[in-house]
Amino acid sequence: MTTETAGEIAGVLLAGGLSRRMGGGDKSLRLLGGRSILERIVATVRPQVGPLVLNANGDPARFAAFGLPVAADVVEGFAGPLAGVLTGLEWVRDQAPGIDWMASFATDAPFIPADLVARMAAAVEREGADLACARSGGQVHPVFGLWPVRLAGDLRRAMLEEDMRKVDVWTARHRLAVADFAVEPVDPFFNTNRPEDLAEAERLLEQGLAS
């Protein structure tokens, strides 16, 4: 690919999980520094992509304030983030024809980089890869990825015919580029899975280590 402009890449916000470690409910709607985590993420993501869809199950009305289209998983049974990626790819294919790439974002990571999509696109271009994901501190974050819409059918077959559920197992079948990010002063992919993580995120904000 050539490095795309933001308007030529769609985005999907992955909020379809069950949030068991947070005690249920929507992790993304928990408050952090007086704003919901999702509000923070949307503010960071919007300038990086064109069409943006929220992947969430249940009543979409709880997200009405964000003014985003909401798409439930196209694979039943809370099949994990890979189902959210497939949902996003099929939404882009059907609702945003002409857009060839989609970026995915977990909605429990309030400090994601403002240049995430650009750096993943550059990694794809540099390495001649099929897709890309982020990495920080040696840890790969496959749900922060850049995906070609053309692979939607391949992913659907893998999920329905092979019961594929692991993101990294599916990406291993394709040429994957990695965009590296520093973890100082804070890991940009720090996630708020548990109540204690949310408390740590508040501490990072209060100390000015994150924004």
C-alpha positions in Angstrom: 0.0 0.0 0.0 1.0 3.6 -0.2 0.6 5.7 2.9 -3.0 6.6 3.1 -4.6 9.8 4.2 -6.9 9.6 7.3 -10.0 9.8 5.2 -9.0 6.7 3.2 -8.8 4.4 6.2 -11.9 3.4 8.2 -11.9 2.6 11.9 -13.7 0.2 14.2 -13.8 0.7 18.0 -14.0 -2.8 19.6 -16.4 -2.6 22.6 -18.1 -6.0 22.2 -16.6 -7.8 25.2 -18.2 -8.9 28.4 -15.9 -6.9 30.8 -15.8 -9.8 33.3 -12.6 -8.6 35.0 -14.1 -5.1 35.5 -17.2 -6.7 37.1 -19.5 -6.4 34.0 -20.9 -3.4 32.2 -19.1 -1.4 29.6 -15.4 -0.8 30.4 -15.3 2.0 27.9 -18.0 4.0 29.7 -16.1 4.1 33.0 -14.9 7.5 33.9 -11.3 8.5 33.9 -10.3 12.0 34.8 -13.9 13.1 34.5 -14.4 11.7 31.0 -15.4 8.3 29.8 -12.6 6.1 28.5 -14.5 5.9 25.2 -14.8 9.7 24.9 -11.0 9.9 25.3 -10.4 7.2 22.7 -12.8 8.7 20.2 -11.1 12.1 20.5 -7.7 10.4 19.7 -9.1 8.2 16.9 -11.3 10.6 14.9 -8.5 12.6 13.3 -6.7 9.3 12.3 -9.5 7.7 10.2 -12.5 8.5 8.0 -15.6 6.5 8.6 -15.8 5.2 12.2 -18.0 2.4 13.6 -18.5 1.2 17.1 -18.6 -2.6 17.5 -20.8 -3.3 20.5 -23.5 -5.8 21.5 -26.7 -5.1 23.3 -28.8 -2.0 23.3 -27.0 0.6 21.1 -28.8 3.5 22.7 -26.3 3.6 25.5 -23.8 4.9 23.0 -26.1 7.4 21.4 -24.2 10.5 22.7 -21.2 9.6 20.6 -23.1 9.9 17.3 -21.5 6.8 15.8 -23.0 3.9 13.9 -23.1 0.8 16.2 -22.7 -2.7 14.7 -23.2 -5.9 16.8 -21.0 -8.9 16.3 -21.7 -10.7 13.0 -20.6 -13.9 14.7 -22.8 -15.0 17.6 -21.7 -16.1 21.0 -19.3 -13.3 22.1 -16.5 -14.7 19.9 -13.9 -12.2 21.1 -12.1 -9.3 19.4 -11.6 -11.2 16.1 -15.4 -11.1 15.7 -15.2 -7.4 16.2 -12.6 -7.1 13.5 -14.7 -9.1 11.1 -17.8 -7.0 12.0 -15.8 -3.9 11.2 -14.4 -5.2 7.9 -17.8 -6.2 6.7 -19.3 -2.9 7.8 -16.6 -1.0 5.8 -17.1 -3.2 2.8 -20.9 -2.6 2.8 -21.2 0.9 4.1 -18.0 2.6 2.9 -17.3 1.2 -0.6 -14.0 2.4 -2.0 -12.2 2.3 1.3 -9.6 -0.5 1.3 -8.2 -0.4 4.8 -9.6 -0.5 8.3 -7.9 0.2 11.6 -9.1 -1.4 14.8 -8.9 -0.1 18.4 -9.6 -1.6 21.7 -11.7 0.6 23.9 -10.1 -0.1 27.2 -6.8 1.6 26.4 -7.2 5.4 27.2 -3.7 6.5 26.2 -3.4 5.2 22.6 -1.0 7.2 20.3 -2.2 10.0 18.1 0.0 8.6 15.3 -1.0 5.0 15.6 -2.7 4.6 12.2 0.0 6.5 10.3 2.7 4.4 11.8 0.9 1.1 11.1 0.3 2.3 7.5 4.0 3.2 7.2 5.0 -0.3 8.5 2.8 -2.0 5.9 4.3 0.1 3.1 7.9 -0.3 4.3 7.6 -4.1 4.6 5.2 -4.8 1.8 3.0 -6.6 4.3 -0.7 -7.6 4.2 -1.6 -6.1 7.5 0.0 -4.5 10.6 -0.4 -4.3 14.4 1.2 -2.3 17.2 3.9 -3.4 19.6 5.2 -1.9 22.8 7.8 -3.1 25.3 8.2 -6.3 23.2 4.5 -7.1 23.5 2.4 -7.3 20.4 -1.1 -5.8 20.5 -3.0 -7.5 17.7 -6.3 -5.8 18.4 -4.6 -2.5 17.5 -4.3 -3.4 13.8 -4.5 -2.2 10.3 -6.5 -4.6 8.1 -7.2 -4.8 4.4 -10.9 -5.0 3.7 -10.2 -7.6 1.0 -9.5 -10.2 3.7 -13.0 -10.0 5.1 -14.1 -13.2 3.4 -11.0 -15.1 4.4 -11.6 -14.1 8.1 -15.3 -15.0 7.9 -14.4 -18.5 6.6 -11.7 -19.0 9.3 -14.2 -18.0 12.1 -17.2 -20.0 10.8 -15.5 -23.0 9.2 -12.5 -23.4 11.5 -13.9 -21.9 14.7 -10.9 -19.5 14.7 -10.9 -17.2 17.7 -7.4 -16.0 18.3 -6.3 -12.9 16.5 -2.7 -13.7 16.4 -3.3 -17.2 15.0 -5.2 -15.7 12.1 -2.7 -12.9 11.4 0.1 -15.5 11.4 -1.3 -16.7 8.1 -0.6 -13.4 6.5 2.4 -11.1 6.1 2.2 -9.0 9.3 4.2 -5.8 9.8 4.7 -4.4 13.3 4.8 -0.7 14.4 6.8 -0.2 17.6 6.0 2.3 20.3 8.0 3.3 23.4 6.7 2.5 26.8 8.1 5.6 28.6 6.8 7.6 30.3 3.7 5.3 30.0 2.8 2.4 27.8 0.4 3.8 25.2 -1.5 0.5 25.2 -2.0 0.3 29.0 -5.4 -1.2 29.4 -8.0 -0.8 32.1 -9.3 -4.4 32.4 -9.7 -4.3 36.2 -10.7 -1.8 38.8 -7.1 -1.5 40.0 -6.0 -0.7 36.4 -8.5 2.2 36.3 -7.1 3.5 39.6 -3.6 3.3 38.1 -4.7 5.2 35.1 -6.1 7.9 37.3 -2.7 8.1 39.1 -0.9 8.4 35.7 -3.2 11.3 34.8 -2.8 13.0 38.1 1.0 12.8 37.9 1.0 14.2 34.4 2.5 11.1 32.9 -0.4 10.6 30.5 -3.2 12.8 29.1 
